[in-house]
Amino acid sequence: MSNSTGLWRPTSVEEAVRLLADEPDAKPISGGATLVAMINARVLEPQMLVSLADIPEIRGIAVLADGRIRIGAFTRHRETAACELPLGASRVVPHAASQIANATVRNMGTIGGSISFADPGLDYPPALVAAGAEVEVAGVGGRRTLRAEDFFLDWYTTALEPGEIVCAVLLPRPAGGTGYYLKHARVVGDYATASVAAAVNGAGGWRVAVGGCGPCPLHSDAVDELLSRDRSDAALADAGAQLQELADPLDDVRGSADYRRLLIPRMLATAVKTVQNDSGAK
Ligand SMILES: Cc1cc2nc3c(=O)[nH]c(=O)nc-3n(C[C@H](O)[C@H](O)[C@H](O)COP(=O)(O)OP(=O)(O)OC[C@H]3O[C@@H](n4cnc5c(N)ncnc54)[C@H](O)[C@@H]3O)c2cc1C
């Protein structure tokens, strides 16, 4: 027996979310890097796909009137990686994009599709949390904006309500500083076994987040405050131990839970020292 899937190509966010509301079995499709593989494997058999490819509003990177940077949900990883705007601490985001998979996947996948899927080994989630980014989402009831740390809720689970889509990622108005994304993977092109995103702004405010070591990026205000005051070896060890406490890693093909826990303090120290050297921060 064959099964055919309908494809709709709305040209506005409002039209897309109306289609998704009218057909609860419909799925939005962006780059298709993940979704098409799932359909091919028959993990999903949606009756209708709502392509987000023809919505100009969610494509590309722009500077908003208030200075924030808006990355449209349909922006490909390749475009984000190549962003040359002065981003300050948010430089960690293009740096993470440049380490996603390989050139083929970076040409195909989008930031909206990536964060909506919320695999714990993805590269964007810790980078967005370290950058202090927000996520703009839309549904038939209108739009709302969430902090990145409130968007990722659990394994493969986000704060998106049924029928909502990601419209954009919003990076804070650049205020100097820089950021760095350190990824540890079995081979180049694989998802992260563990990763650390570290960012400092021009006023010396640090934010760090860990990926691959739990259902969501690990982040702690107390660790950010500690690192903003002190980046001695003792402070880095303390920060690493605090993040280890938050970790809830799995044993899987990319590494054991114990191995991931061991990586956290070592990778944190490397990432923070790299940002420090790059930014000239003491
Ligand atoms: C071989 C391979 C290796 C990879 N390696 C890495 C890696 O190292 N690091 C990494 O971070 N990622 C990796 N990925 C994932 C890659 O980044 C995908 O691009 C990403 O997961 C999905 O993006 P997409 O635009 O293709 O989304 P799609 O495949 O189109 O959609 C993915 C899911 O999100 C939903 N969706 C799509 N767009 C939206 C939206 N705007 N709002 C709400 N829901 C939406 C879809 O319904 C679907 O459930 C890899 C993927 C592959 C195939």
The ligand as a Tripos MOL2 file, in Angstrom:
@<TRIPOS>MOLECULE
LIG
   53    58     1     0     0
SMALL
NO_CHARGES

@<TRIPOS>ATOM
      1 C1         24.4830   13.2580    8.7150 C.3       1 LIG1
      2 C2         24.0620   14.3650    9.6450 C.ar      1 LIG1
      3 C3         24.9760   14.8580   10.5680 C.ar      1 LIG1
      4 C4         24.6090   15.8820   11.4330 C.ar      1 LIG1
      5 N1         25.5350   16.3520   12.3100 N.ar      1 LIG1
      6 C5         25.2170   17.4000   13.0990 C.ar      1 LIG1
      7 C6         26.1870   17.9940   13.9590 C.ar      1 LIG1
      8 O1         27.3590   17.6020   14.0180 O.2       1 LIG1
      9 N2         25.7890   19.0370   14.7360 N.ar      1 LIG1
     10 C7         24.5180   19.5400   14.7000 C.ar      1 LIG1
     11 O2         24.2230   20.4960   15.4240 O.2       1 LIG1
     12 N3         23.6030   19.0090   13.8730 N.ar      1 LIG1
     13 C8         23.9130   17.9580   13.0840 C.ar      1 LIG1
     14 N4         22.9740   17.4400   12.2340 N.ar      1 LIG1
     15 C9         21.6060   17.9850   12.2520 C.3       1 LIG1
     16 C10        21.5130   19.1170   11.2410 C.3       1 LIG1
     17 O3         22.0270   20.2800   11.8440 O.3       1 LIG1
     18 C11        20.0780   19.3920   10.7650 C.3       1 LIG1
     19 O4         20.1780   20.4190    9.8890 O.3       1 LIG1
     20 C12        19.0900   19.8460   11.7920 C.3       1 LIG1
     21 O5         18.9450   18.9260   12.8240 O.3       1 LIG1
     22 C13        17.7080   19.9740   11.1700 C.3       1 LIG1
     23 O6         17.6260   21.1360   10.4130 O.3       1 LIG1
     24 P1         16.7080   21.1820    9.1150 P.3       1 LIG1
     25 O7         16.5570   22.6060    8.7300 O.co2     1 LIG1
     26 O8         17.2230   20.2630    8.0820 O.co2     1 LIG1
     27 O9         15.3120   20.6790    9.7230 O.3       1 LIG1
     28 P2         14.2640   19.6250    9.1480 P.3       1 LIG1
     29 O10        14.9190   18.3130    8.9050 O.co2     1 LIG1
     30 O11        13.5080   20.2350    8.0380 O.co2     1 LIG1
     31 O12        13.2880   19.5250   10.4260 O.3       1 LIG1
     32 C14        13.7450   18.9500   11.6440 C.3       1 LIG1
     33 C15        12.5750   18.9620   12.6480 C.3       1 LIG1
     34 O13        12.2420   20.3150   13.0190 O.3       1 LIG1
     35 C16        10.9110   20.6500   12.5770 C.3       1 LIG1
     36 N5         11.0340   22.0140   12.0460 N.ar      1 LIG1
     37 C17        11.7640   22.4100   10.9670 C.ar      1 LIG1
     38 N6         11.7800   23.7610   10.8990 N.ar      1 LIG1
     39 C18        11.0340   24.2150   11.9330 C.ar      1 LIG1
     40 C19        10.6910   25.5230   12.4030 C.ar      1 LIG1
     41 N7         11.1480   26.6580   11.8310 N.pl3     1 LIG1
     42 N8          9.8950   25.6240   13.5040 N.ar      1 LIG1
     43 C20         9.4370   24.5110   14.1350 C.ar      1 LIG1
     44 N9          9.7490   23.2380   13.7520 N.ar      1 LIG1
     45 C21        10.5540   23.1080   12.6620 C.ar      1 LIG1
     46 C22        10.5030   19.5820   11.5710 C.3       1 LIG1
     47 O14         9.1010   19.3640   11.5630 O.3       1 LIG1
     48 C23        11.2700   18.3680   12.0990 C.3       1 LIG1
     49 O15        10.5810   17.7870   13.1880 O.3       1 LIG1
     50 C24        23.3010   16.4120   11.3750 C.ar      1 LIG1
     51 C25        22.3750   15.9250   10.4440 C.ar      1 LIG1
     52 C26        22.7430   14.9170    9.5800 C.ar      1 LIG1
     53 C27        21.7410   14.4430    8.5720 C.3       1 LIG1
@<TRIPOS>BOND
     1     1     2 1
     2     2     3 ar
     3     2    52 ar
     4     3     4 ar
     5     4     5 ar
     6     4    50 ar
     7     5     6 ar
     8     6     7 ar
     9     6    13 1
    10     7     8 2
    11     7     9 ar
    12     9    10 ar
    13    10    11 2
    14    10    12 ar
    15    12    13 ar
    16    13    14 ar
    17    14    15 1
    18    14    50 ar
    19    15    16 1
    20    16    17 1
    21    16    18 1
    22    18    19 1
    23    18    20 1
    24    20    21 1
    25    20    22 1
    26    22    23 1
    27    23    24 1
    28    24    25 2
    29    24    26 1
    30    24    27 1
    31    27    28 1
    32    28    29 2
    33    28    30 1
    34    28    31 1
    35    31    32 1
    36    32    33 1
    37    33    34 1
    38    33    48 1
    39    34    35 1
    40    35    36 1
    41    35    46 1
    42    36    37 ar
    43    36    45 ar
    44    37    38 ar
    45    38    39 ar
    46    39    40 ar
    47    39    45 ar
    48    40    41 1
    49    40    42 ar
    50    42    43 ar
    51    43    44 ar
    52    44    45 ar
    53    46    47 1
    54    46    48 1
    55    48    49 1
    56    50    51 ar
    57    51    52 ar
    58    52    53 1
@<TRIPOS>SUBSTRUCTURE
     1 LIG1         1 GROUP 0 **** ****
